[in-house]
Amino acid sequence: MSDLPGSSDLSSYKKSDAIITPLDLPLERKVIVFATNDVNDETIFRNGLTQNIVILYDMFEAMGYKSYLLQYGSSNAEKKNFLLNYDLITTSDLIRKQIPIKAFIEIGMSVDSVMRSYLRSVGAKIIKLYLGNILNIDVETIQSFTSVFFHHHLVGEIDEIWTSPHYKQHVDYAALINRTQLNKGRVVPYVWDPCFLEYYGSRDILEWKAPSDWTKQDIVIMDANISFQKSYFYSLLLVEAFSKKNPEWQGRVQIINGDRVKLDMNSNNFVLPSLTLFKNNRIVLHGRKSLLTIFKDHPSSCFITHQWNNDFNYMTLELLYCNYPLLHNSEGWDKFGYHYDINKWSDAIETLYRALRFHKNNLNIYKSHAANLIWKHSIHNPDLQAEWKTLI
């Protein structure tokens, strides 16, 4: 019939190189188990690591595996239907049931070497996935605290060390400290999905609202402020310089996680009081807020983030997805959105001006940037799935 005049010829589309997972999978699928912290409605927006757990769970399910979350215990925090869709498993279940485990991935929680040894004996690959700046964290912890201990590194019986591309500089350190062969360190693709935003927030809440007057538009800084790696300091100094060059701008600076700024004596007693914005009561310090609360409180704001060795950040993707103007200094994403270089101060000020003044005009271009970047890291991108399947 395809040879009849007027029949569609889609042969070139059918020959796509994309590897799509078939729907006729066997009922007994190979299992991926994630050893995790507690995943609930409180923790899901508190830490990108918790989101990463759920995103990886979904990705492996989309690739045809069966995923489970192994947690030591569950808090009393409410879990909505969204999180109830994720299957939990206990260490007793792992031992008692004959489960065909393909990989056991520790991300947010570790088990001891005896348990790892048992899991390896039944065929599981034991993987430690680090999604943090562990070398910096370890150095800061040793220098700043005398009695802090948490199961950040439980050494022994690990087959492979994995980390994200923006932490690849630490993969050898991670392998060494875990007594794993250096050639068993792997850099894995970065992945993201907007599922949390779509489930927990309506589009009316998520969508950026164009301000009626850009000169009164607020600027939000929402870095964690618990380390030099993600701090308010550079961003606030940039806004201060911008305000002096562009005195017509009369908006305020909203600093989220500002309670951490108050705790730092140098910031609270010297940095803030030295700024004209602070003297004019244009800096507002807030405590910790969830992203959805920030969207509700600041629906027309512009955002600035500054990081060091943390190039890829879920917050960046979330703000792009919701069309908020965002200045970021990620070298890995320098072609997307409003990127600035920390070594080009004047250019950064000009970038902030363009983000405030012309974002509404450039919104369709910005949406295109966001769509491209999000697909680049999507769990449904078959190229990324192929990379992960090779790793697993």
C-alpha positions as CSV (number, residue, x, y, z in Angstrom):
1,M,0.0,0.0,0.0
2,S,2.9,2.4,0.7
3,D,3.7,2.4,-3.1
4,L,0.3,3.9,-3.9
5,P,0.4,7.5,-5.2
6,G,0.0,10.0,-2.3
7,S,1.0,7.5,0.5
8,S,3.2,8.9,3.2
9,D,6.8,7.9,3.2
10,L,8.2,7.9,6.8
11,S,11.0,5.4,6.2
12,S,13.6,8.0,7.3
13,Y,11.9,8.5,10.6
14,K,11.6,4.8,11.3
15,K,15.3,4.4,10.9
16,S,16.1,6.7,13.9
17,D,19.2,5.8,15.8
18,A,17.4,6.6,19.1
19,I,17.3,3.6,21.5
20,I,13.7,3.5,22.8
21,T,12.8,1.1,25.6
22,P,10.1,-1.3,24.4
23,L,6.8,-1.7,26.3
24,D,6.8,-5.5,26.2
25,L,9.3,-5.9,29.0
26,P,9.3,-9.1,31.1
27,L,7.5,-8.9,34.4
28,E,10.7,-9.9,36.3
29,R,12.9,-6.9,35.6
30,K,16.5,-6.4,36.8
31,V,16.5,-4.3,40.0
32,I,18.3,-1.1,40.9
33,V,18.3,-0.3,44.6
34,F,19.1,3.2,45.9
35,A,20.3,3.5,49.5
36,T,18.9,6.9,50.4
37,N,17.9,9.4,53.0
38,D,14.2,9.8,53.8
39,V,12.3,11.2,50.8
40,N,9.2,13.1,51.8
41,D,7.4,16.4,51.1
42,E,9.6,18.3,53.5
43,T,13.0,17.0,52.2
44,I,12.1,17.1,48.4
45,F,12.8,20.8,48.1
46,R,15.4,21.0,50.9
47,N,18.3,19.4,49.1
48,G,19.0,18.7,45.4
49,L,20.4,15.3,46.5
50,T,16.9,14.2,47.5
51,Q,15.5,15.3,44.2
52,N,18.3,13.5,42.4
53,I,17.3,10.3,44.1
54,V,13.8,10.4,42.8
55,I,14.9,11.6,39.3
56,L,17.4,8.6,39.0
57,Y,14.6,6.3,40.2
58,D,12.4,7.5,37.4
59,M,15.1,7.4,34.8
60,F,16.0,3.7,35.5
61,E,12.3,2.8,35.5
62,A,12.0,4.5,32.1
63,M,14.9,2.4,30.9
64,G,13.2,-0.8,31.8
65,Y,14.6,-1.6,35.3
66,K,12.7,-1.9,38.5
67,S,13.7,0.7,41.1
68,Y,13.6,0.6,44.9
69,L,14.5,3.0,47.7
70,L,16.3,1.6,50.7
71,Q,15.9,3.8,53.7
72,Y,16.9,3.2,57.3
73,G,13.7,4.7,58.6
74,S,10.9,7.0,57.5
75,S,10.0,10.2,59.3
76,N,6.5,11.2,60.3
77,A,6.4,13.7,57.5
78,E,3.5,13.6,55.2
79,K,3.9,11.9,51.8
80,K,1.5,12.9,49.1
81,N,0.4,10.6,46.4
82,F,3.4,11.6,44.2
83,L,5.9,10.2,46.7
84,L,3.7,7.2,47.6
85,N,4.3,5.9,44.0
86,Y,7.9,5.1,44.9
87,D,8.6,1.6,46.2
88,L,10.5,1.1,49.4
89,I,12.5,-1.9,50.4
90,T,14.3,-3.0,53.6
91,T,17.6,-4.7,54.2
92,S,15.7,-7.7,55.5
93,D,13.8,-7.9,52.2
94,L,17.1,-7.8,50.3
95,I,18.4,-10.8,52.2
96,R,15.1,-12.8,52.5
97,K,13.8,-12.4,48.9
98,Q,15.7,-13.6,45.9
99,I,15.8,-10.3,44.1
100,P,17.8,-10.0,40.8
101,I,19.7,-6.9,41.8
102,K,21.6,-5.3,38.9
103,A,23.1,-2.5,41.0
104,F,23.1,-1.2,44.5
105,I,23.7,2.6,44.4
106,E,24.4,4.5,47.6
107,I,23.3,8.1,47.3
108,G,22.5,9.9,50.5
109,M,22.8,6.8,52.8
110,S,25.5,4.1,53.2
111,V,25.4,0.5,54.4
112,D,28.3,-1.2,56.1
113,S,30.9,-3.3,54.3
114,V,29.3,-6.6,55.5
115,M,26.0,-5.7,53.8
116,R,27.9,-4.6,50.7
117,S,29.8,-7.9,50.6
118,Y,26.6,-9.9,50.8
119,L,25.0,-7.9,48.0
120,R,28.0,-8.4,45.8
121,S,27.9,-12.1,46.5
122,V,24.4,-12.3,45.0
123,G,25.5,-10.4,41.9
124,A,24.9,-6.7,42.6
125,K,27.4,-4.1,41.6
126,I,28.1,-1.9,44.6
127,I,28.3,1.8,43.6
128,K,28.9,4.9,45.7
129,L,27.5,8.0,43.9
130,Y,28.8,11.3,45.2
131,L,26.8,14.4,44.2
132,G,28.6,17.0,46.3
133,N,31.8,18.9,46.5
134,I,33.2,16.3,48.9
135,L,36.8,17.5,49.1
136,N,35.7,21.0,50.0
137,I,33.1,19.6,52.5
138,D,35.7,17.4,54.1
139,V,38.3,20.2,54.5
140,E,35.7,22.6,55.8
141,T,34.4,20.1,58.3
142,I,37.8,19.2,59.7
143,Q,38.7,22.9,60.0
144,S,35.5,24.2,61.5
145,F,34.1,21.4,63.7
146,T,35.7,19.2,66.4
147,S,32.8,16.8,67.1
148,V,30.9,16.5,63.8
149,F,30.5,12.9,62.5
150,F,28.2,11.6,59.8
151,H,28.3,8.6,57.5
152,H,29.8,10.6,54.6
153,H,32.4,7.9,53.9
154,L,31.9,4.3,55.0
155,V,34.8,2.6,53.5
156,G,35.1,-0.9,52.0
157,E,33.6,-3.3,49.4
158,I,32.7,-0.7,46.8
159,D,33.1,-1.7,43.2
160,E,32.8,1.7,41.5
161,I,32.8,5.4,42.5
162,W,30.5,7.7,40.5
163,T,30.2,11.4,40.4
164,S,28.6,14.2,38.3
165,P,30.6,16.0,35.5
166,H,30.9,19.2,37.6
167,Y,32.5,17.2,40.4
168,K,34.9,15.1,38.2
169,Q,37.8,16.9,39.8
170,H,37.1,14.9,43.0
171,V,36.6,11.4,41.5
172,D,40.1,10.3,42.2
173,Y,39.9,11.6,45.8
174,A,36.6,9.8,46.3
175,A,38.1,6.5,45.0
176,L,41.2,6.9,47.1
177,I,39.4,7.6,50.3
178,N,37.1,4.6,49.7
179,R,40.0,2.3,48.9
180,T,38.6,1.7,45.4
181,Q,40.9,1.4,42.4
182,L,41.3,4.8,40.7
183,N,40.3,3.3,37.3
184,K,37.0,2.4,38.9
185,G,36.0,6.1,39.2
186,R,33.3,7.1,36.7
187,V,31.8,10.4,35.6
188,V,28.1,9.9,35.0
189,P,25.7,12.1,33.0
190,Y,23.8,14.9,34.8
191,V,20.1,14.4,34.7
192,W,17.0,16.5,35.7
193,D,13.2,16.4,35.3
194,P,10.6,19.0,36.2
195,C,8.3,16.4,37.9
196,F,8.4,18.1,41.3
197,L,7.5,21.5,40.0
198,E,4.6,20.1,38.0
199,Y,3.2,18.0,40.8
200,Y,3.6,20.4,43.8
201,G,2.9,23.7,42.0
202,S,0.3,24.9,39.6
203,R,1.4,26.7,36.4
204,D,-0.1,30.0,37.8
205,I,2.3,29.8,40.8
206,L,5.3,28.6,38.7
207,E,5.1,31.1,35.9
208,W,7.2,34.3,36.0
209,K,5.0,37.4,36.0
210,A,6.4,40.4,34.1
211,P,6.7,43.5,36.4
212,S,4.8,46.6,35.4
213,D,8.0,48.7,36.0
214,W,11.5,47.2,35.8
215,T,12.9,49.9,38.0
216,K,10.9,48.6,41.0
217,Q,11.7,44.9,40.3
218,D,13.2,43.0,43.2
219,I,16.3,40.8,42.9
220,V,16.4,37.5,44.8
221,I,19.6,35.8,46.0
222,M,18.9,32.3,47.3
223,D,22.2,30.5,47.6
224,A,22.6,28.3,50.7
225,N,25.1,30.5,52.5
226,I,26.6,27.5,54.5
227,S,29.8,27.5,52.5
228,F,31.9,29.6,50.1
229,Q,30.7,27.3,47.3
230,K,27.2,28.8,47.1
231,S,27.2,32.2,48.8
232,Y,25.4,35.5,48.6
233,F,28.6,37.6,48.8
234,Y,29.5,38.1,45.1
235,S,25.9,38.5,44.0
236,L,25.2,41.2,46.6
237,L,28.3,43.2,45.7
238,L,27.3,42.9,42.1
239,V,23.8,44.4,42.8
240,E,25.4,47.1,44.9
241,A,27.6,48.1,42.0
242,F,24.7,47.9,39.6
243,S,22.5,50.2,41.8
244,K,25.2,52.9,41.8
245,K,25.6,52.7,38.0
246,N,21.8,52.6,37.5
247,P,20.2,54.8,40.2
248,E,16.8,54.6,38.5
249,W,16.5,51.1,39.7
250,Q,14.8,51.2,43.1
251,G,14.0,47.6,43.8
252,R,15.0,45.6,46.8
253,V,17.4,42.7,47.3
254,Q,15.7,39.6,48.9
255,I,18.3,37.3,50.4
256,I,16.9,33.8,51.1
257,N,18.8,31.8,53.8
258,G,19.7,35.2,55.2
259,D,19.7,33.8,58.8
260,R,23.0,32.2,57.8
261,V,24.3,35.7,56.9
262,K,23.3,37.0,60.3
263,L,25.2,34.2,62.0
264,D,28.4,35.2,60.3
265,M,29.9,38.0,62.3
266,N,31.9,39.5,59.4
267,S,28.9,39.5,57.1
268,N,26.5,40.9,59.7
269,N,28.8,43.5,61.3
270,F,30.9,44.6,58.4
271,V,29.8,43.6,54.9
272,L,26.1,44.5,55.1
273,P,26.5,47.8,57.0
274,S,29.1,49.0,54.5
275,L,26.6,48.8,51.6
276,T,24.5,51.7,50.4
277,L,21.6,49.3,49.7
278,F,21.7,48.2,53.4
279,K,21.8,51.8,54.7
280,N,18.7,52.6,52.5
281,N,16.8,49.6,53.9
282,R,16.8,47.9,50.5
283,I,18.2,44.5,51.7
284,V,15.8,42.1,53.2
285,L,17.1,38.9,55.0
286,H,14.8,35.9,55.0
287,G,15.1,32.5,56.6
288,R,15.0,29.3,54.6
289,K,12.1,29.0,52.2
290,S,11.0,26.4,49.7
291,L,11.2,27.3,46.0
292,L,7.4,27.3,45.6
293,T,7.1,29.7,48.6
294,I,9.7,32.0,47.0
295,F,7.7,31.9,43.7
296,K,4.6,32.9,45.6
297,D,6.3,35.7,47.5
298,H,8.4,37.1,44.6
299,P,6.5,36.3,41.3
300,S,8.1,39.1,39.3
301,S,11.7,39.0,40.5
302,C,15.0,38.6,38.9
303,F,17.4,36.0,40.4
304,I,21.2,35.9,40.8
305,T,23.3,32.9,41.8
306,H,27.0,32.5,42.4
307,Q,28.8,29.2,42.8
308,W,32.3,27.8,42.9
309,N,32.9,24.3,41.6
310,N,29.2,23.7,41.6
311,D,28.5,24.5,38.0
312,F,25.3,22.4,37.6
313,N,22.5,23.3,39.9
314,Y,18.9,22.1,39.9
315,M,17.8,25.6,41.0
316,T,19.1,27.0,37.7
317,L,17.0,24.5,35.8
318,E,14.0,25.2,37.9
319,L,14.2,28.9,37.4
320,L,14.8,28.5,33.6
321,Y,11.8,26.1,33.4
322,C,9.6,28.7,35.1
323,N,10.9,31.6,32.8
324,Y,12.4,33.6,35.7
325,P,15.3,35.8,34.6
326,L,18.4,34.3,36.3
327,L,22.1,35.4,36.2
328,H,24.3,32.4,36.7
329,N,28.1,31.8,36.4
330,S,28.0,28.1,35.3
331,E,30.8,27.7,32.7
332,G,29.2,24.4,31.6
333,W,26.0,26.3,30.8
334,D,27.5,29.5,29.5
335,K,25.5,29.5,26.3
336,F,22.2,29.4,28.1
337,G,20.2,32.2,29.8
338,Y,22.0,35.2,31.4
339,H,25.5,33.9,32.0
340,Y,28.1,36.1,33.6
341,D,31.9,35.7,34.1
342,I,33.1,36.5,37.6
343,N,36.3,37.9,36.1
344,K,34.4,40.4,33.9
345,W,32.8,42.7,36.5
346,S,31.5,45.4,34.1
347,D,30.0,42.8,31.7
348,A,28.3,41.2,34.7
349,I,26.7,44.5,35.6
350,E,25.5,45.0,32.0
351,T,24.1,41.5,32.0
352,L,22.1,42.3,35.1
353,Y,20.8,45.4,33.4
354,R,19.6,43.4,30.4
355,A,18.0,40.8,32.5
356,L,16.0,43.4,34.4
357,R,15.2,45.8,31.5
358,F,14.6,43.4,28.6
359,H,13.7,40.0,29.9
360,K,10.1,40.4,28.8
361,N,11.2,41.2,25.2
362,N,13.6,38.2,25.1
363,L,11.2,35.8,26.7
364,N,10.8,33.5,23.7
365,I,14.5,33.3,23.1
366,Y,14.9,32.5,26.9
367,K,12.3,29.8,26.6
368,S,14.2,28.2,23.7
369,H,17.4,28.3,25.8
370,A,15.6,26.6,28.7
371,A,13.9,23.9,26.5
372,N,17.3,23.0,24.9
373,L,19.1,22.8,28.2
374,I,16.4,20.8,29.9
375,W,16.3,18.3,27.1
376,K,20.1,18.0,27.2
377,H,19.8,16.7,30.7
378,S,16.3,15.0,30.5
379,I,15.9,11.5,31.9
380,H,13.9,10.8,28.7
381,N,16.7,11.8,26.4
382,P,17.6,8.4,24.7
383,D,21.3,9.5,24.3
384,L,21.6,9.9,28.0
385,Q,19.8,6.7,28.7
386,A,22.2,4.9,26.4
387,E,25.1,6.3,28.4
388,W,23.6,5.2,31.7
389,K,22.9,1.7,30.4
390,T,26.5,1.4,29.4
391,L,27.6,2.4,32.9
392,I,25.2,0.2,34.8
